[in-house]
């Protein structure tokens, strides 16, 4: 019985440590970012650079040097298509699509 418990415990440990592979390596990527402000109903679309770490968008960079990082957004999970959604500390929504190189 102890051996069975040990095998089951190891199986569960390994299953929790399985790393999700979204198909994007860590690094900077060009992305199309759609912005929505629910307070004003303003929407916009930008071509920006984003940082990806462990299949999450962690930083959105703006052309004049500004950025949304972990002080403004939580890391946003990236799917296999290069899509992620983040909400910032002012409840604005950022829909991110990484432009895959051709």
ABEGO torsion letter per residue (X at the ends): XAAAAAAAAAAAAAAAABBBBAGBBBEBBBBBBBBBBAAAGBBBBBBBBBBBBGGBBABBBBAAGBBBBAAABBBBBBBAAGBBBBBBAAGBBBBBBBBBBX
